[in-house]
Amino acid sequence: MAGRIVRWGAALGLGALWWWAVLRLAVGEDSGVLEAAVVAGGWGLSLLPVHCVPKARATGAVPAGRWGAAWRAGEVTRASPHPRSGEVSDPS
């Protein structure tokens, strides 16, 4: 229970600090590098939970070794040529 209180307190405190920096940058005349660093850091941290997922749990993750096998493949297959390549596709 104490750990939950500490986590909530830290989240609320850091959130209040971030909003203070955002508002100071938006309306304050004497805001500077400190406020900008707090805002940029908080925004960057907000992206972490979305993009940092263990590979085993990630939706659509490429299995290990797949790209290496693709690069080592000798012949490249062509499902359809690029429209501007000048190649004529074989209808058969």
VENWO-V552273 format. One record per helix or strand of 3 or more residues. SS is the DSSP state (a for helix, b for strand). FROM is the first residue (numbers start at 1). TO is the last residue. Records with the same first field share a line. If there is no record, write none. Layout:
SS->FROM-TO, FROM-TO
This chain:
a->2-27, 33-51, 66-72
